[in-house]
Amino acid sequence: MTNEQYNGWTNYETWLFNLHYGDEIDPEGYDETSLREYLSDLFDELNPIPETPSFWTDLIQGAKSEINFDEIARNILAD
């Protein structure tokens, strides 16, 4: 994927993560930094193959590096 905007989000990866998990997050008790960290940790927890070196692990980690967790956190806190 490229780093072009997608449906108003930074990119496809950010949009997709927010689509699946953004509405499930209760923002109560979070500031932007702690929510960003929570979202990144959530991605890691949901990773079905977290420690297996493979093409798929690299692909998943590549997708994570493209997700703008700050943007998702700001969006969640703004709702």
N, C-alpha and C positions, 0 to 999 in steps of 0.2 A: 504494500500500500504506500501511497505517497502522502506527504504531509499537507495535502490540500484540504480545505474545509469540507465537511460532510454534514449535510442537514443542519447547518448552523453551528456545528461543533468543530473543534480544532482539526479533527480527522476521523476516519472511519473507526479506528480502535477506541477512541474516546467516546464517540457516539454509541458504539455497540456495548461497551461496558456500562455506560449510564443507562442505556435502554433496558438491560437485564437486571441491574442492581440499584440504580439511582433511586427508584421509588420505594425500595425496601429499607432504606437507611433512615433511622430516626435521628434527626440532627440535634436533639436535646443533649446538652452537656458538651458539645463539641465546638471548638473554634476552627478556623480554616486549616490551620496546621495539623491539629490532632485528627481532624476528619480526613485530611489528605493521607496521613499515615495509616489511619484505619482502612481506607479504601485500598491502599497498596498492600497492606497485610491481608485484606480480604481476598485480593487477587491471588496471593501466594497460597492461602488456605484452600481456595477453590481449584487450584492447579491439580489436574488428575494425575500428572506424572512429574512431581516436583524435583526429584533427585536422580532421575534416570537419564544419563547422558544419551541423547539421541537427536535426530533431526527434529522431532516433534517438540522436545524440550527447548531446543534453540528457537524454534518458531514461536512457541508460547512466550518465551522470554523476550524475543524481539517485539512481539505485539505489546507486551507490558511496557517496554521502553518507549513506545509511541503514545501510550495513554497519558492524557493530561489530567492527572488526579486533582490538581489545583482547580482546574476549570469545573470538574464535577463537584468538588467540595463547595465552591462558590455557588454553584447552581442549587445544590441541596440546601445550603444555608439561606439562600434567597427566597426559597418557597415558603 
